[in-house]
Amino acid sequence: MTLSETRFGVRELDLQRGCLHLTAPDFDYDSFALVAQSLVHVLDAVVVEQETNADLHVWLIDFEGCRLLLKGEHYSASLWLESLSQEDNETLQFLADWLKKLTR
């Protein structure tokens, strides 16, 4: 999988919980970093921190000055972005709309 082959889409936007659930290529524990880095590249964001737990990867990313959590759970192959505050939900809405346009 290369960066240009990676496709992301919107599965669900839940502004009450501050989550943007994404469709993404399948990944497992070992391939999460490749998929996550591809998304970071597509978003033109920057990785600030990375944390790995038993089944959950959590990356803090910066998207145009807005800090978001990029999370991936490899057992369910779930990938999502979380806002750190209600004020950041506007950014999630923007990203959801933008990703929808990319997949048309």
Phi, psi and omega per residue, in radians:
M1 nan 2.248 3.069
T2 -1.911 2.922 -3.138
L3 -1.008 -0.690 -3.095
S4 -1.259 -0.356 -3.138
E5 -1.541 -0.214 -3.048
T6 -1.406 2.260 -3.135
R7 -2.111 2.387 3.097
F8 -2.210 2.581 3.111
G9 -2.518 -3.136 -3.111
V10 -1.768 2.142 3.042
R11 -1.562 -0.838 -3.124
E12 -2.836 2.444 3.014
L13 -1.942 2.052 -3.134
D14 -2.060 1.601 -3.082
L15 -1.262 -0.420 3.083
Q16 -1.128 -0.642 3.126
R17 -1.686 -0.127 -3.134
G18 1.214 0.728 -3.100
C19 -2.231 2.384 3.000
L20 -2.042 1.790 -3.137
H21 -1.451 2.330 -3.015
L22 -1.997 2.640 2.867
T23 -1.563 2.496 -3.046
A24 -2.730 2.890 3.030
P25 -1.061 2.648 3.073
D26 -1.060 2.523 3.090
F27 -2.556 2.825 3.026
D28 -2.225 -3.007 -3.082
Y29 -0.961 -0.768 -3.066
D30 -1.348 -0.453 -3.085
S31 -1.755 0.023 -3.129
F32 -0.981 -0.788 -3.065
A33 -1.007 -0.683 3.129
L34 -1.132 -0.793 3.134
V35 -1.154 -0.786 -3.122
A36 -1.115 -0.752 3.129
Q37 -1.128 -0.587 3.077
S38 -1.107 -0.756 3.103
L39 -1.130 -0.774 3.105
V40 -1.003 -0.710 3.108
H41 -1.128 -0.816 3.134
V42 -1.030 -0.705 -3.115
L43 -1.392 -0.181 -3.041
D44 0.990 0.774 3.136
A45 -1.806 3.117 -3.135
V46 -2.250 2.367 3.066
V47 -1.400 2.210 3.139
V48 -1.708 -0.802 3.137
E49 -2.548 2.720 3.073
Q50 -2.331 2.417 3.078
E51 -2.414 2.419 3.115
T52 -2.187 2.246 3.052
N53 -1.922 -2.978 -3.099
A54 -0.985 -0.768 -3.099
D55 -2.340 0.083 -3.067
L56 -2.262 2.239 3.024
H57 -1.770 2.373 3.114
V58 -2.304 2.095 3.074
W59 -2.061 2.336 2.977
L60 -1.578 2.136 -3.134
I61 -2.119 2.754 3.083
D62 -2.015 2.082 3.076
F63 -2.032 1.817 3.117
E64 0.887 0.763 3.099
G65 1.545 -0.083 3.117
C66 -1.802 2.189 3.125
R67 -1.548 2.251 3.128
L68 -2.300 2.693 3.008
L69 -1.683 2.239 3.011
L70 -1.790 2.056 -3.080
K71 -2.104 2.526 3.093
G72 -2.463 2.257 3.114
E73 -1.983 1.964 -2.950
H74 -1.309 -0.456 3.130
Y75 -1.115 -0.678 3.131
S76 -1.737 -0.027 -3.068
A77 0.916 0.721 3.125
S78 -1.668 2.389 3.128
L79 -2.303 2.292 -3.138
W80 -2.686 2.817 3.033
L81 -1.915 2.464 3.098
E82 -2.183 2.417 3.038
S83 -1.415 2.673 3.117
L84 -1.592 -0.272 3.090
S85 -2.681 2.838 3.130
Q86 -1.006 -0.576 -3.134
E87 -1.107 -0.435 -3.124
D88 -1.449 -0.107 -3.136
N89 -1.112 -0.488 3.079
E90 -1.071 -0.655 3.097
T91 -1.173 -0.719 3.079
L92 -1.055 -0.720 3.110
Q93 -1.085 -0.780 3.111
F94 -1.034 -0.832 -3.125
L95 -1.113 -0.681 3.108
A96 -1.081 -0.811 3.134
D97 -1.112 -0.730 -3.107
W98 -1.159 -0.764 3.113
L99 -1.144 -0.622 3.089
K100 -1.087 -0.694 3.116
K101 -1.159 -0.634 3.138
L102 -1.145 -0.545 -3.045
T103 -1.613 0.035 3.105
R104 -1.324 nan nan
